[in-house]
């Protein structure tokens, strides 16, 4: 699970366990991600996760965008 939100957004809550790499840092930090399993990416509303998924896919990663993003997960989980 990869959180591509900004640090201030993550400080207000996140889905655990998840790795945090803000979208602007993704290109330089791709080496921290596993290539042998699928990565589910999320952000606050889904737009940044979409761009992250495209970037990762083009670099050979298996990725999915978390449907509904963090807002929907937070509402559904009651957190």
C-alpha positions as CSV (number, residue, x, y, z in Angstrom):
1,X,0.0,0.0,0.0
2,X,1.5,3.3,-1.1
3,X,0.4,6.7,0.1
4,X,1.3,9.5,-2.3
5,X,-0.3,12.3,-0.4
6,X,1.6,15.3,1.1
7,X,3.1,14.9,4.6
8,X,0.6,17.3,6.1
9,X,-2.3,15.2,4.8
10,X,-0.7,12.0,6.1
11,X,-0.2,13.6,9.5
12,X,-4.0,13.8,9.7
13,X,-4.5,10.1,9.2
14,X,-3.5,7.2,6.9
15,X,-4.2,3.6,6.1
16,X,-1.8,1.4,8.0
17,X,0.4,-0.2,7.1
18,X,1.4,1.9,4.2
19,X,4.6,3.3,2.7
20,X,4.6,7.1,2.3
21,X,6.2,8.6,-0.8
22,X,4.7,12.0,-1.8
23,X,4.0,12.1,-5.5
24,X,6.7,14.8,-6.2
25,X,9.4,12.4,-4.8
26,X,8.2,9.2,-6.5
27,X,10.6,9.2,-9.5
28,X,13.6,9.4,-7.2
29,X,12.4,6.9,-4.7
30,X,11.1,4.1,-6.9
31,X,13.9,2.0,-5.7
32,X,12.2,1.7,-2.3
33,X,9.2,-0.2,-3.9
34,X,8.9,-3.9,-4.4
35,X,8.8,-5.1,-8.0
36,X,7.8,-8.6,-7.1
37,X,4.2,-7.8,-6.0
38,X,1.3,-5.5,-6.8
39,X,1.3,-2.1,-5.3
40,X,-2.0,-0.4,-4.4
41,X,-1.7,3.4,-4.5
42,X,-3.8,5.9,-2.8
43,X,-4.1,9.7,-2.2
44,X,-6.9,11.9,-0.9
45,X,-9.2,11.9,-3.9
46,X,-7.6,9.6,-6.5
47,X,-6.0,12.1,-8.9
48,X,-2.5,11.9,-7.6
49,X,-2.8,8.1,-7.2
50,X,-3.8,8.0,-10.9
51,X,-0.6,9.8,-12.0
52,X,1.5,7.7,-9.6
53,X,0.0,4.5,-11.1
54,X,0.8,5.7,-14.6
55,X,4.4,6.6,-13.6
56,X,4.9,3.3,-11.8
57,X,3.3,1.2,-14.6
58,X,5.6,2.8,-17.2
59,X,8.6,1.8,-15.0
60,X,7.5,-1.9,-14.9
61,X,5.6,-2.0,-11.6
62,X,2.3,-3.9,-11.1
63,X,-0.1,-1.2,-9.7
64,X,-3.7,-0.5,-8.8
65,X,-5.4,2.7,-7.8
66,X,-7.4,2.4,-4.5
67,X,-11.0,2.8,-5.6
68,X,-12.6,5.8,-3.8
69,X,-9.2,7.0,-2.4
70,X,-8.5,7.8,1.2
71,X,-11.7,9.9,1.8
72,X,-13.9,6.9,1.0
73,X,-11.8,4.5,3.0
74,X,-12.0,6.9,6.0
75,X,-15.7,7.2,5.8
76,X,-16.3,3.5,5.4
77,X,-13.9,2.6,8.2
78,X,-15.4,5.1,10.6
79,X,-11.9,6.5,11.3
